Amino acid sequence: MTKAYELHPHVFLSDWNNPNIALVKGKGMYQWDVNGNEYIDSCSGAVNVSLGYGREDIAEVIRKQAVELSYLTRFTSVPPILDECSQVLADFTGMDRFFMTSGGSEANEMAFRIAKAYWVGKGKPTKNKIMSRWLSYHGNTYLTACAGGNLARKNDLSAYAIDEGHINAPTCYHCPYHKTCDTCNFECANELEDALINKGPNNYAAFLMEPIGGTTTAAITPPVGYFKRIREICDKYDLLLISDEVLAGYGRAGKPLAIEWGEVQPDIVGIAKCMSGGYFPAGAVGVNKKVSDTFKEIGHYYAGFTWAGNPIACAVTIENTKIMQRENMLENVNKQGDYIQEQLKAMRDRHPIIGDVRGRGLLIGVEFVKDHATHTCLPNEEMALAKVMQAGYKNGVILEAASGKMNKGLEGEAIILAPYFGITRAETDILLERLDKIFTDAEKQIKF
């Protein structure tokens, strides 16, 4: 078989050996390759094409803004469209002020820097570390990769990565404390307090977490009360709470911010992906009034990026948010998401491979197991995830792999389902029908 690097002689590839499909067109939840084969995109690209493909209204907004004013740097001008975009973000998310970026890694990187600069401004410069969680993913820049807790995602950094501290994630299906929902006392959240006592809270600026897990943990969803316990600990030890909303936020999990499911207010958020509906690189750091008031006193903050807050990104963000509100997309996200989970759980009765089904809105994880009762994972050498992915392609469905080894970082594979926000019940049924066939085909190749 021809190697991928032979097919793409000048592309720095993610997989240099195995060729991917060559997609050339999209409409709604469908995509087509160069040979005309049709696929359902069950994961909205990189969980970001929330409006679906081929929307002419967004394309026209991009064209119009590009003709009117394609670029400005925030150091030269604060244009009216940046003010308007920031107001739209404030109204939608409830945060106070926004530092614009070009994507999620930049947003989280700046969230870290803003958190550390906040404490310098408060006269406490030793509070300069970020505590995060094992198994998490926060981006591909150096600091965000170091903060991530999935070792496979940063193995190229292993010789020189910075580790400022990690605690266990709320992996309830594989609880490291062997608790159940009835006996849980938020031991994984309490780890934060233990870590701060041992490492010194005066050394820590913030605690960083994904409110609902992403592509490494397949939508792990904390138990009720987890967020409030984390907030209590942050307040007790004077830490800012950073919510990484890049993947789960901006409607993906059925709320403007996914942390709203926990009924707590973060101090800083990183947002991107669904913020632009998948039509233009855009991201932002949102801060609450407590943080922004400190920077008013400081009077300056000169960090930035060439494309941060450019007029086209602002125009797309504004229009995307209007479309979401006009078409009642959050209501549909929750309605269709609940239905998909209900059907997948019913499917579990006839599919031994389906273990935990979890998530919120249209961010749904399906974990694969060898045994339902014991939550025993399929052995790594079984390559179950690869077999599911290949069955997906054969049945015309693009799936999102989640191979973060949810059981203590050693084993556990899953997929994420994250279709576009406008998916209809009829389209949902088509996707579920194909998933049923995919699981059947994969199970024929797996030893149970």
C-alpha positions as CSV (number, residue, x, y, z in Angstrom):
1,M,0.0,0.0,0.0
2,T,1.2,3.5,-0.8
3,K,2.4,5.4,2.2
4,A,0.7,8.6,3.3
5,Y,4.0,10.5,2.9
6,E,4.3,9.4,-0.7
7,L,0.8,10.7,-1.5
8,H,1.4,14.0,0.2
9,P,5.1,14.9,-0.5
10,H,5.1,18.3,1.1
11,V,2.7,17.9,4.1
12,F,4.0,17.4,7.6
13,L,1.6,14.6,8.5
14,S,0.0,13.3,11.7
15,D,0.1,9.7,10.4
16,W,3.0,9.3,8.0
17,N,2.1,5.8,7.0
18,N,-1.7,5.2,6.7
19,P,-3.5,7.4,4.2
20,N,-6.7,9.2,5.2
21,I,-9.8,9.8,3.1
22,A,-9.5,12.9,0.8
23,L,-12.6,15.0,1.5
24,V,-13.5,17.8,-0.8
25,K,-17.1,18.9,-0.1
26,G,-19.6,19.2,2.8
27,K,-23.2,20.0,3.4
28,G,-25.0,19.9,6.7
29,M,-23.7,16.7,8.5
30,Y,-22.5,15.1,5.2
31,Q,-19.1,15.1,3.5
32,W,-17.9,13.7,0.2
33,D,-14.5,12.5,-0.9
34,V,-12.7,12.9,-4.2
35,N,-14.4,9.7,-5.5
36,G,-17.9,10.9,-4.6
37,N,-18.3,8.6,-1.6
38,E,-20.6,10.1,1.0
39,Y,-19.9,10.1,4.8
40,I,-21.8,11.3,7.9
41,D,-19.5,13.5,10.0
42,S,-20.6,12.4,13.4
43,C,-18.0,14.6,15.2
44,S,-18.3,18.0,13.4
45,G,-14.8,18.0,12.1
46,A,-12.6,18.5,15.2
47,V,-15.8,19.0,17.3
48,N,-16.0,22.5,15.9
49,V,-18.2,22.6,12.8
50,S,-21.3,23.3,15.0
51,L,-23.3,25.0,12.2
52,G,-22.8,22.2,9.8
53,Y,-21.1,22.5,6.4
54,G,-22.0,24.7,3.4
55,R,-23.9,27.6,5.0
56,E,-24.1,30.4,2.5
57,D,-25.2,33.0,5.2
58,I,-21.8,32.6,7.0
59,A,-19.9,32.5,3.7
60,E,-21.5,35.9,2.8
61,V,-20.6,37.4,6.1
62,I,-17.0,36.4,5.5
63,R,-17.0,37.8,2.0
64,K,-18.6,41.1,3.1
65,Q,-16.2,41.7,6.0
66,A,-13.2,40.8,3.9
67,V,-14.1,43.4,1.4
68,E,-15.0,46.1,4.0
69,L,-12.0,45.6,6.4
70,S,-10.1,42.3,6.5
71,Y,-7.5,43.1,9.2
72,L,-6.6,45.3,12.1
73,T,-4.2,44.7,15.0
74,R,-5.5,45.4,18.5
75,F,-2.4,47.4,19.2
76,T,-3.4,50.0,16.6
77,S,-7.1,50.1,16.9
78,V,-10.1,48.8,18.8
79,P,-12.6,48.7,16.0
80,P,-16.4,48.8,16.6
81,I,-16.8,45.2,15.4
82,L,-14.4,44.1,18.2
83,D,-16.6,45.9,20.8
84,E,-19.7,44.3,19.3
85,C,-18.2,40.9,19.3
86,S,-17.1,41.2,22.9
87,Q,-20.6,42.4,23.9
88,V,-22.1,39.3,22.1
89,L,-19.7,37.0,24.0
90,A,-20.5,38.7,27.3
91,D,-24.2,38.4,26.7
92,F,-23.9,34.8,25.7
93,T,-21.5,33.5,28.3
94,G,-21.9,35.8,31.3
95,M,-18.2,36.6,31.5
96,D,-17.1,40.3,31.7
97,R,-14.2,41.0,29.2
98,F,-12.5,39.1,26.4
99,F,-9.0,38.7,25.1
100,M,-9.4,37.4,21.5
101,T,-7.2,34.7,20.0
102,S,-7.1,32.5,16.9
103,G,-8.0,29.2,18.5
104,G,-8.2,27.0,21.6
105,S,-4.5,26.4,22.3
106,E,-3.9,30.2,22.2
107,A,-6.9,30.8,24.4
108,N,-5.8,28.4,27.1
109,E,-2.2,29.6,26.9
110,M,-3.4,33.2,27.4
111,A,-5.7,32.0,30.2
112,F,-2.6,30.8,32.1
113,R,-0.7,34.0,31.5
114,I,-3.6,36.2,32.5
115,A,-4.0,34.1,35.7
116,K,-0.3,34.5,36.6
117,A,-0.3,38.2,35.7
118,Y,-3.4,38.7,37.9
119,W,-1.4,37.6,41.0
120,V,1.6,39.8,40.0
121,G,-0.8,42.7,39.9
122,K,-2.2,41.7,43.3
123,G,1.3,41.7,44.8
124,K,1.6,38.0,45.1
125,P,4.1,37.0,42.3
126,T,4.9,33.6,43.8
127,K,1.4,32.4,42.9
128,N,2.5,31.4,39.5
129,K,1.7,27.7,38.9
130,I,-1.3,26.0,37.3
131,M,-2.7,22.8,38.9
132,S,-4.6,20.6,36.4
133,R,-5.9,17.0,36.1
134,W,-4.5,13.8,34.7
135,L,-5.9,12.5,31.4
136,S,-6.9,16.1,30.3
137,Y,-6.0,17.9,27.1
138,H,-5.7,21.6,26.9
139,G,-3.9,22.4,23.6
140,N,-0.7,22.0,21.6
141,T,1.4,25.0,22.6
142,Y,4.2,24.3,25.0
143,L,2.4,25.4,28.3
144,T,-0.9,23.9,27.4
145,A,0.6,20.6,26.4
146,C,2.5,20.6,29.7
147,A,-0.7,21.3,31.6
148,G,-2.4,18.4,29.8
149,G,-2.6,15.1,31.7
150,N,-2.6,12.7,28.7
151,L,1.0,11.5,28.4
152,A,0.5,10.1,24.9
153,R,-0.4,13.6,23.7
154,K,2.9,15.1,24.9
155,N,5.4,12.2,24.6
156,D,7.7,14.4,22.4
157,L,8.0,16.8,25.4
158,S,8.8,14.1,27.9
159,A,12.5,15.2,28.3
160,Y,11.7,18.8,29.1
161,A,8.1,19.2,30.0
162,I,7.1,21.3,33.0
163,D,4.8,19.6,35.5
164,E,3.2,22.1,37.8
165,G,0.9,19.5,39.4
166,H,-1.9,17.2,38.4
167,I,-4.8,15.5,40.3
168,N,-7.1,12.6,39.3
169,A,-10.0,13.4,37.0
170,P,-13.5,12.4,37.9
171,T,-13.4,9.1,35.9
172,C,-16.5,7.7,37.7
173,Y,-16.8,4.7,35.4
174,H,-13.2,3.7,36.6
175,C,-13.2,5.4,39.9
176,P,-9.6,5.3,41.3
177,Y,-11.1,5.2,44.8
178,H,-13.5,2.3,44.0
179,K,-16.5,4.4,44.9
180,T,-20.0,4.3,43.5
181,C,-22.4,7.2,43.0
182,D,-23.9,6.3,46.4
183,T,-20.6,6.3,48.3
184,C,-18.8,9.1,46.5
185,N,-17.5,11.9,48.7
186,F,-15.8,13.8,45.9
187,E,-12.5,12.1,46.8
188,C,-11.0,13.2,43.4
189,A,-12.0,16.8,44.0
190,N,-10.6,16.6,47.6
191,E,-7.3,15.7,46.0
192,L,-6.9,19.3,45.0
193,E,-6.9,20.4,48.6
194,D,-4.4,17.7,49.5
195,A,-2.1,18.7,46.7
196,L,-2.3,22.4,47.6
197,I,-1.4,21.7,51.2
198,N,1.6,19.6,50.2
199,K,2.8,21.9,47.5
200,G,1.9,25.3,49.1
201,P,-1.2,27.3,47.9
202,N,1.0,30.4,47.8
203,N,2.7,28.9,44.8
204,Y,-0.5,28.4,42.8
205,A,-2.3,30.9,40.6
206,A,-5.2,28.7,39.4
207,F,-6.8,25.3,39.0
208,L,-7.5,24.3,35.4
209,M,-10.2,21.8,34.3
210,E,-12.3,20.6,31.5
211,P,-15.9,20.8,32.8
212,I,-16.8,17.9,30.6
213,G,-14.1,15.7,29.2
214,G,-12.9,16.0,25.6
215,T,-11.1,13.8,23.1
216,T,-8.9,12.1,25.6
217,T,-11.6,11.1,28.1
218,A,-14.7,10.9,25.9
219,A,-17.0,13.3,27.7
220,I,-16.4,12.2,31.3
221,T,-19.1,14.0,33.3
222,P,-18.4,14.9,36.9
223,P,-21.0,13.8,39.6
224,V,-23.5,16.4,40.9
225,G,-21.7,18.6,43.5
226,Y,-18.2,18.1,42.0
227,F,-17.9,21.6,40.6
228,K,-19.1,23.2,43.8
229,R,-16.5,21.3,45.8
230,I,-13.8,22.4,43.5
231,R,-15.0,26.0,43.7
232,E,-15.0,25.8,47.5
233,I,-11.3,24.6,47.6
234,C,-10.2,27.3,45.1
235,D,-11.9,30.0,47.2
236,K,-10.4,28.6,50.5
237,Y,-6.9,28.7,49.1
238,D,-7.2,31.8,47.0
239,L,-6.9,30.2,43.5
240,L,-8.5,31.3,40.3
241,L,-10.7,28.7,38.6
242,I,-10.1,28.3,34.9
243,S,-12.6,26.4,32.9
244,D,-11.3,25.0,29.6
245,E,-14.5,25.5,27.5
246,V,-12.7,25.1,24.2
247,L,-14.4,21.9,23.2
248,A,-17.4,21.6,25.6
249,G,-18.3,25.2,25.6
250,Y,-20.3,27.6,23.3
251,G,-23.3,25.3,23.2
252,R,-21.7,22.0,22.5
253,A,-22.7,20.5,25.9
254,G,-26.1,22.2,25.8
255,K,-25.2,25.4,27.7
256,P,-23.3,28.6,26.7
257,L,-20.6,27.3,29.1
258,A,-20.4,23.7,30.1
259,I,-19.5,24.5,33.6
260,E,-23.0,26.0,34.0
261,W,-24.2,22.4,34.6
262,G,-22.3,22.6,37.9
263,E,-23.9,25.9,38.9
264,V,-20.6,27.6,39.6
265,Q,-19.0,30.7,38.2
266,P,-15.4,30.4,36.8
267,D,-12.9,33.2,37.0
268,I,-11.4,32.6,33.6
269,V,-12.6,30.6,30.6
270,G,-11.0,29.5,27.3
271,I,-13.4,29.3,24.4
272,A,-12.9,28.5,20.7
273,K,-14.2,25.7,18.3
274,C,-18.0,26.3,18.3
275,M,-17.5,30.0,18.8
276,S,-17.2,30.5,15.1
277,G,-19.4,27.5,14.0
278,G,-16.4,26.0,12.2
279,Y,-16.1,28.7,9.6
280,F,-13.1,30.8,10.7
281,P,-10.2,30.5,13.2
282,A,-11.4,32.2,16.4
283,G,-11.0,31.9,20.1
284,A,-11.1,34.0,23.3
285,V,-10.2,34.2,26.9
286,G,-13.1,35.4,29.0
287,V,-12.6,36.8,32.5
288,N,-15.0,37.7,35.3
289,K,-15.3,41.2,36.8
290,K,-12.9,40.4,39.7
291,V,-10.1,39.6,37.2
292,S,-10.9,42.5,34.8
293,D,-11.0,45.0,37.7
294,T,-7.5,44.1,38.6
295,F,-6.2,44.8,35.1
296,K,-8.0,48.1,35.2
297,E,-5.8,49.0,38.2
298,I,-2.7,47.6,36.4
299,G,-3.6,49.7,33.4
300,H,-1.9,47.7,30.6
301,Y,-1.4,44.2,29.2
302,Y,0.6,44.1,26.0
303,A,0.5,40.4,25.0
304,G,-1.2,39.6,21.7
305,F,-1.2,37.7,18.4
306,T,-1.1,38.9,14.8
307,W,-4.6,37.6,14.0
308,A,-6.2,38.0,17.4
309,G,-9.5,39.8,17.3
310,N,-9.3,40.4,13.5
311,P,-12.6,41.8,12.0
312,I,-13.5,38.6,10.0
313,A,-13.3,36.4,13.1
314,C,-15.4,38.9,15.0
315,A,-18.0,39.1,12.2
316,V,-18.2,35.3,12.0
317,T,-18.6,35.0,15.8
318,I,-21.4,37.5,15.9
319,E,-23.3,35.9,13.1
320,N,-22.8,32.4,14.4
321,T,-24.2,33.4,17.8
322,K,-27.2,35.1,16.1
323,I,-27.9,31.9,14.1
324,M,-27.7,29.7,17.2
325,Q,-30.2,32.0,19.0
326,R,-32.5,32.5,16.0
327,E,-32.7,28.7,15.2
328,N,-33.0,27.7,18.9
329,M,-30.0,25.5,18.6
330,L,-29.3,25.0,22.3
331,E,-32.8,23.5,22.7
332,N,-32.1,21.2,19.8
333,V,-28.6,20.2,21.1
334,N,-30.2,19.0,24.4
335,K,-33.2,17.4,22.8
336,Q,-31.2,15.4,20.2
337,G,-28.4,14.7,22.6
338,D,-30.7,13.2,25.2
339,Y,-32.3,11.1,22.5
340,I,-29.0,9.8,21.2
341,Q,-27.9,8.8,24.7
342,E,-31.2,7.1,25.3
343,Q,-31.0,5.1,22.1
344,L,-27.3,4.1,22.7
345,K,-28.1,2.8,26.2
346,A,-30.9,0.7,24.7
347,M,-28.4,-0.5,22.1
348,R,-26.1,-1.7,24.8
349,D,-28.5,-4.7,25.5
350,R,-27.5,-6.2,22.1
351,H,-23.9,-4.9,21.8
352,P,-21.4,-6.2,24.3
353,I,-18.9,-3.7,23.2
354,I,-20.9,-0.7,24.5
355,G,-19.9,0.2,28.1
356,D,-20.5,3.6,29.5
357,V,-22.6,6.2,27.6
358,R,-22.1,9.7,29.0
359,G,-21.9,13.4,28.3
360,R,-24.2,16.4,27.9
361,G,-25.9,17.9,24.9
362,L,-24.2,16.9,21.7
363,L,-21.0,15.9,23.4
364,I,-21.4,12.2,24.0
365,G,-18.9,9.5,24.9
366,V,-19.2,5.8,24.2
367,E,-16.7,3.7,26.0
368,F,-15.9,0.2,24.8
369,V,-15.6,-2.7,27.3
370,K,-15.1,-6.4,27.5
371,D,-17.6,-6.8,30.4
372,H,-20.5,-4.6,31.3
373,A,-20.9,-5.7,34.9
374,T,-17.2,-5.2,35.9
375,H,-16.4,-2.3,33.5
376,T,-13.4,-4.4,32.4
377,C,-11.7,-2.7,29.4
378,L,-10.8,-4.5,26.2
379,P,-7.1,-5.3,26.1
380,N,-5.0,-2.7,24.4
381,E,-3.6,-5.4,22.0
382,E,-7.2,-6.1,20.8
383,M,-7.0,-2.8,19.0
384,A,-10.8,-2.4,19.4
385,L,-10.9,1.3,18.7
386,A,-9.1,0.9,15.4
387,K,-11.6,-1.8,14.4
388,V,-14.5,0.5,15.3
389,M,-13.0,3.4,13.3
390,Q,-12.4,1.2,10.2
391,A,-16.0,-0.2,10.5
392,G,-17.1,3.5,10.6
393,Y,-15.4,4.3,7.3
394,K,-16.8,1.2,5.7
395,N,-20.3,2.2,6.8
396,G,-19.9,5.8,5.7
397,V,-19.4,7.4,9.1
398,I,-16.5,9.5,10.3
399,L,-15.9,8.9,14.0
400,E,-13.8,10.8,16.6
401,A,-11.4,8.5,18.5
402,A,-10.8,9.0,22.2
403,S,-7.9,6.8,23.3
404,G,-6.9,8.6,26.5
405,K,-6.8,5.4,28.5
406,M,-9.6,6.4,30.9
407,N,-8.8,3.6,33.4
408,K,-5.8,5.1,35.3
409,G,-4.1,6.0,32.0
410,L,-3.4,2.4,31.3
411,E,-6.4,1.2,29.3
412,G,-9.8,2.2,28.0
413,E,-10.9,3.3,24.6
414,A,-14.0,5.2,23.3
415,I,-15.4,7.4,20.6
416,I,-17.0,10.8,20.8
417,L,-20.2,11.6,19.0
418,A,-20.6,15.4,18.4
419,P,-22.8,16.1,15.4
420,Y,-23.7,19.6,14.3
421,F,-26.2,21.6,16.3
422,G,-28.9,21.6,13.7
423,I,-29.1,17.8,13.4
424,T,-32.8,16.7,12.9
425,R,-34.5,13.7,14.4
426,A,-34.5,12.0,11.0
427,E,-30.7,12.6,10.6
428,T,-30.2,11.3,14.1
429,D,-32.0,8.1,13.3
430,I,-29.8,7.6,10.2
431,L,-26.7,8.1,12.3
432,L,-27.9,5.7,15.0
433,E,-28.8,3.0,12.4
434,R,-25.3,3.2,11.0
435,L,-23.7,3.1,14.4
436,D,-25.7,-0.1,15.1
437,K,-24.2,-1.7,12.0
438,I,-20.7,-0.3,12.9
439,F,-20.8,-1.9,16.4
440,T,-22.0,-5.2,14.9
441,D,-19.2,-5.3,12.3
442,A,-16.5,-4.4,14.9
443,E,-17.8,-7.0,17.4
444,K,-17.3,-9.7,14.8
445,Q,-13.5,-9.0,14.9
446,I,-13.2,-8.7,18.7
447,K,-12.8,-11.5,21.3
448,F,-15.2,-11.2,24.3
